[in-house]
Amino acid sequence: MRSFFLLFLLVFPTVLDAAGLDDRVALAELKSVRVICDVNVGDAALLLRRLELIDDTYTQLLDAGVAPTIVVAFRGGASRFVTRGIAHVATEEVETKKRIQDGSISSRKTVSGSNSVPLPPAR
């Protein structure tokens, strides 16, 4: 038990410093990546955060010199936030739906030759 505690004390500070890790080694030989994100979060705030994380990942891949292709598939409760109109969302979620649809979370960075499909305008 004592050796486990000592091992924990040696490893724990490394875990705390994970934010400072450099991913260049992991991405070193990659030129491009293809990702599909299955998004089914029905809560507006959580969906927005999920999309922000996807956008952060996209930006980090670009910064690392990797050309990402990311497809986001909306299903279930998440589909209410990418459809036209506001009939399917609660009143308190309307502003978040507009933010999700207007692209304000996107860094809007693109790789040469990449395609992005914008959402249809909300009516």
Residue pairs with C-beta under 8 A, 6 or more apart in sequence:
23 60
23 64
24 64
27 61
27 64
27 65
27 66
30 66
31 66
31 67
32 66
32 67
32 68
32 69
33 61
33 66
33 67
33 68
33 69
34 68
34 69
34 70
34 71
35 57
35 68
35 69
35 70
35 71
36 70
36 71
36 72
36 73
37 50
37 54
37 70
37 71
37 72
37 73
38 73
38 75
39 47
39 50
39 51
39 72
39 73
39 74
39 75
39 78
40 74
40 75
40 76
40 77
40 78
41 47
41 50
41 77
41 78
42 76
42 77
42 78
42 80
43 77
44 81
44 89
44 93
44 96
44 97
44 100
45 96
47 78
47 81
47 96
47 100
48 96
48 99
48 100
48 105
51 72
51 100
51 105
52 105
54 70
54 72
55 105
55 106
55 107
57 68
57 70
58 68
58 70
58 107
58 109
59 107
59 109
61 67
61 68
62 68
62 109
62 111
67 111
67 114
68 111
69 114
74 81
74 82
80 88
80 89
80 97
81 89
81 93
81 96
81 97
81 100
81 101
82 100
82 101
82 119
84 120
84 121
84 122
84 123
85 122
85 123
86 94
86 97
86 122
89 97
97 122
98 122
99 105
101 119
101 121
101 122
103 118
103 119
110 116
